[in-house]
Amino acid sequence: MKILISGAGTAGLTVAYWLKQYGFTPTIVESAPTLRTGGYKIDVRGEALQVLHRAGIYDAVVTASTDMQEALLVDKHGKVIHKMRGDAFGHRQGNDQEIMRGTLNQILLDQIPEIEIIFGDSIQSISQTNDAIEVEFQKNSPRTFDLLIGSDGLHSNVRRLVFGDEQKFSHELGIYLCVYSVPNYLNLDRTEINYTELGRTAGVWSSRSDKNAKAYFAFSSSTHIEPRDTVIQQQVVKNIFGTLGGEFPKLLNFMAETNDFYFDSASQIHMNSWSSNRVILLGDAAYCASPMSGQGTSLALVGAYILAGELALAKGNYQIAFNQFEKLMRPYITLNQELGMKAAKLFRSKEKSNPLSWLIEKLMNLLPGRLVEFFINRATKRINRAANSIVLKDYSLLLTHVCTKDPTKS
Ligand SMILES: Cc1cc2nc3c(=O)[nH]c(=O)nc-3n(C[C@H](O)[C@H](O)[C@H](O)COP(=O)(O)OP(=O)(O)OC[C@H]3O[C@@H](n4cnc5c(N)ncnc54)[C@H](O)[C@@H]3O)c2cc1C
């Protein structure tokens, strides 16, 4: 069975790996000219670690993990007011791992040298017949596949072409975030400096074997910011964080020179169904929980493992497999999306004038470091529960099965 995958992010690369293991023939199309390596450090938690183990890449991920040792919480003048262990600050428990998004994706790419990847192209049109999917690309010649997996991220192209405009499914949480590389002029060694108040957080960190450091800024906003205009985005970030002292003015000045500026709104994708006939969405494209959940990468890994496993279990009968995928994933996704909504609600609580938000703000002014630690620890318990709220099936007996034909065709 020939399966086209749109997007070479964590979801796309992982599903390609597993599909190949079960004898399917995956092809990936990625719009970027090479693997996109920008972005933040991301976490793999709970049951998602099993996906790494079963793919034989857990040790590689541990070796390449960020190994963050410490977080220094500072006040708005840059003075250190509190310290936390790196794992505690990042909500990690047990064997949870933190790694750069690009490093994880490079490890996944190295696992699939024999899979065809078309870089620098994108799907232009999709037409489904009873027997197949005809795909036209922007640059390459049209081709026919049995199935199409849309794992092309929050602003998915496949979702737009098959299910309709993004606005129908996207729920902005009213929070924007950006991250970009800066010189490690502070000589940070696996250390993070962070400033947090309700509605604003900013920081800088350098992880293991990173020559540079990364600056990040996140803020709540009740007005919509154009997702593709970098000039406006950078100006807004400067306006909002221009009042901070310490290292922050210098970090903001590096923003104009950086070549890996990432900016997006924290949004979730809510859909009643993730599939339409021979097309299915996966990862952020289907069920983005937003960076506020801290679970985007784990959801991509788990979803990719289950989708490929269910296709193998159903011997390529995609209708059965897609139904099973929804059934297994829905409760897990709902719980993890709730994490993002709760975190966003707390972050934006200053915008509401009620006794609770008043109290939180007062306490935040009195004991900023300790209160941040309290909220982080409370969220860690919730994240841990959600990250372990699914148990992965063992599909290993199917590894010898070779699925070359579409069983739904006569
Ligand atoms: C450059 C980048 C930086 C990121 N940085 C952060 C971050 O700092 N913090 C955070 O929490 N999350 C970040 N994310 C999101 C995070 O990677 C995902 O939440 C998570 O890993 C889920 O992965 P995914 O594979 O579903 O989606 P993604 O990681 O978004 O991967 C989607 C892939 O699809 C590709 N794509 C997009 N459009 C098309 C198209 N038309 N045709 C073909 N391919 C297409 C993209 O280039 C990308 O490679 C970032 C995503 C990207 C693309």
The ligand as an SDF file (V2000), in Angstrom:
LIG
                    3D

 53 58  0  0  0  0  0  0  0  0999 V2000
    9.9290   25.2940   12.7400 C   0  0  0  0  0  0  0  0  0  0  0  0
    9.0720   24.8400   13.9000 C   0  0  0  0  0  0  0  0  0  0  0  0
    9.4110   25.2430   15.1880 C   0  0  0  0  0  0  0  0  0  0  0  0
    8.6300   24.8300   16.2700 C   0  0  0  0  0  0  0  0  0  0  0  0
    8.9960   25.2660   17.5110 N   0  0  0  0  0  0  0  0  0  0  0  0
    8.2420   24.9380   18.5550 C   0  0  0  0  0  0  0  0  0  0  0  0
    8.5620   25.4450   19.8210 C   0  0  0  0  0  0  0  0  0  0  0  0
    9.5030   26.2040   19.9740 O   0  0  0  0  0  0  0  0  0  0  0  0
    7.8140   25.0650   20.8850 N   0  0  0  0  0  0  0  0  0  0  0  0
    6.7520   24.2080   20.7370 C   0  0  0  0  0  0  0  0  0  0  0  0
    6.1040   23.8610   21.7140 O   0  0  0  0  0  0  0  0  0  0  0  0
    6.4040   23.7340   19.5430 N   0  0  0  0  0  0  0  0  0  0  0  0
    7.1050   24.0860   18.4470 C   0  0  0  0  0  0  0  0  0  0  0  0
    6.7470   23.6240   17.2330 N   0  0  0  0  0  0  0  0  0  0  0  0
    5.6000   22.6990   17.1730 C   0  0  0  0  0  0  0  0  0  0  0  0
    6.0110   21.2800   17.6280 C   0  0  0  0  0  0  0  0  0  0  0  0
    7.0770   20.8560   16.8280 O   0  0  0  0  0  0  0  0  0  0  0  0
    4.7970   20.3560   17.4950 C   0  0  0  0  0  0  0  0  0  0  0  0
    3.7940   20.7220   18.4590 O   0  0  0  0  0  0  0  0  0  0  0  0
    5.0080   18.8870   17.7730 C   0  0  0  0  0  0  0  0  0  0  0  0
    6.3130   18.4740   17.5870 O   0  0  0  0  0  0  0  0  0  0  0  0
    4.0380   18.0760   16.9230 C   0  0  0  0  0  0  0  0  0  0  0  0
    4.6440   17.7560   15.6940 O   0  0  0  0  0  0  0  0  0  0  0  0
    3.9390   17.6650   14.3110 P   0  0  0  0  0  0  0  0  0  0  0  0
    4.8120   16.7630   13.5080 O   0  0  0  0  0  0  0  0  0  0  0  0
    2.5130   17.3270   14.4480 O   0  0  0  0  0  0  0  0  0  0  0  0
    3.9720   19.1370   13.7180 O   0  0  0  0  0  0  0  0  0  0  0  0
    5.2070   20.0720   13.3190 P   0  0  0  0  0  0  0  0  0  0  0  0
    6.3550   19.8590   14.2080 O   0  0  0  0  0  0  0  0  0  0  0  0
    4.6640   21.4370   13.1960 O   0  0  0  0  0  0  0  0  0  0  0  0
    5.6570   19.5450   11.8680 O   0  0  0  0  0  0  0  0  0  0  0  0
    4.9120   19.7970   10.7010 C   0  0  0  0  0  0  0  0  0  0  0  0
    5.8150   19.6680    9.4850 C   0  0  0  0  0  0  0  0  0  0  0  0
    5.0140   19.8770    8.3240 O   0  0  0  0  0  0  0  0  0  0  0  0
    5.7010   20.7390    7.4470 C   0  0  0  0  0  0  0  0  0  0  0  0
    4.7280   21.4140    6.5990 N   0  0  0  0  0  0  0  0  0  0  0  0
    3.9840   22.4980    6.8720 C   0  0  0  0  0  0  0  0  0  0  0  0
    3.2180   22.8190    5.8100 N   0  0  0  0  0  0  0  0  0  0  0  0
    3.4680   21.9040    4.8600 C   0  0  0  0  0  0  0  0  0  0  0  0
    2.9960   21.7010    3.5350 C   0  0  0  0  0  0  0  0  0  0  0  0
    2.1170   22.5180    2.9670 N   0  0  0  0  0  0  0  0  0  0  0  0
    3.4690   20.6470    2.8340 N   0  0  0  0  0  0  0  0  0  0  0  0
    4.3910   19.8100    3.3700 C   0  0  0  0  0  0  0  0  0  0  0  0
    4.8990   19.9740    4.6150 N   0  0  0  0  0  0  0  0  0  0  0  0
    4.4340   21.0000    5.3390 C   0  0  0  0  0  0  0  0  0  0  0  0
    6.4690   21.6680    8.3550 C   0  0  0  0  0  0  0  0  0  0  0  0
    7.5470   22.2780    7.6780 O   0  0  0  0  0  0  0  0  0  0  0  0
    6.9340   20.6940    9.4350 C   0  0  0  0  0  0  0  0  0  0  0  0
    8.1370   20.0700    9.0870 O   0  0  0  0  0  0  0  0  0  0  0  0
    7.4760   24.0100   16.0990 C   0  0  0  0  0  0  0  0  0  0  0  0
    7.1370   23.6210   14.8010 C   0  0  0  0  0  0  0  0  0  0  0  0
    7.9080   24.0280   13.6940 C   0  0  0  0  0  0  0  0  0  0  0  0
    7.5150   23.5810   12.3010 C   0  0  0  0  0  0  0  0  0  0  0  0
  1  2  1  0
  2  3  1  0
  2 52  2  0
  3  4  2  0
  4  5  1  0
  4 50  1  0
  5  6  2  0
  6  7  1  0
  6 13  1  0
  7  8  2  0
  7  9  1  0
  9 10  1  0
 10 11  2  0
 10 12  1  0
 12 13  2  0
 13 14  1  0
 14 15  1  0
 14 50  1  0
 15 16  1  0
 16 17  1  0
 16 18  1  0
 18 19  1  0
 18 20  1  0
 20 21  1  0
 20 22  1  0
 22 23  1  0
 23 24  1  0
 24 25  2  0
 24 26  1  0
 24 27  1  0
 27 28  1  0
 28 29  2  0
 28 30  1  0
 28 31  1  0
 31 32  1  0
 32 33  1  0
 33 34  1  0
 33 48  1  0
 34 35  1  0
 35 36  1  0
 35 46  1  0
 36 37  1  0
 36 45  1  0
 37 38  2  0
 38 39  1  0
 39 40  1  0
 39 45  2  0
 40 41  1  0
 40 42  2  0
 42 43  1  0
 43 44  2  0
 44 45  1  0
 46 47  1  0
 46 48  1  0
 48 49  1  0
 50 51  2  0
 51 52  1  0
 52 53  1  0
M  END
$$$$
